[in-house]
Amino acid sequence: MHDLFACAGLLLAAAITPGPNNLVVLHEAGHGGVRAAAGAIGGIVLGGLALLAVVATGAGTLLSTHATLRASLAALGAAYMAWLGVRLLGSTSGRASADAMTLPTSALGLFGFQFLNPKGWAMVTTVVAARPAADAAGYLPLVVLFTAIPLACLLLWSFAGRRLAVHLARPRSRRRIDAAMGVLLLASAALLLIDL
């Protein structure tokens, strides 16, 4: 049972900390409220569950045995996040987050993005390795965790985005928020590269 608590702690740490998924939800909720972020949240959670299924059926073993493949995936994801961060930092318009946030925002786009998110791969692979199961039913506790924890964390990010909506309407405040989001994306990218 303690391994399930450890997995929950790891998943909570990964889901609550800033990353591309959280920033998309923050952005969507900032523009249209929590309801507007619902599709993004659904796509992220369902994509995470699909990633869990892929890793549980063998992709995690492939990544753990092929260091070059794992490093390449992490480097590509870090480069993409760094590119987004630089675009947010470099924009001088008050619409930087709308123009520079080139992450997908639709449910389907975010579902697919989970397979490009190196933070997601690292977290899912670690959790599956820590709690392997003999059959599909053995993964049911992880399915519950991978639904409840990211959902709760993304809802918190959407409430934060809704609270920022007033500030996003002002160009000067928006530039500051865009810069903060850019820095967070660059920091996430740097952390991924450090782990290579």
Secondary structure, 3 states (H helix, E strand, C coil): CHHHHHHHHHHHHHHHCCCHHHHHHHHHHHHHHHHHHHHHHHHHHHHHHHHHHHHHHHHHHHHHHCHHHHHHHHHHHHHHHHHHHHHHHHCCCCCHHHHHCCCCCCHHHHHHHCCCCHHHHHHHHHHHHHCCCCCHHHHHHHHHHHHHHHHHHHHHHHHHHHHHHHHHCCHHHHHHHHHHHHHHHHHHHHHHHHCC
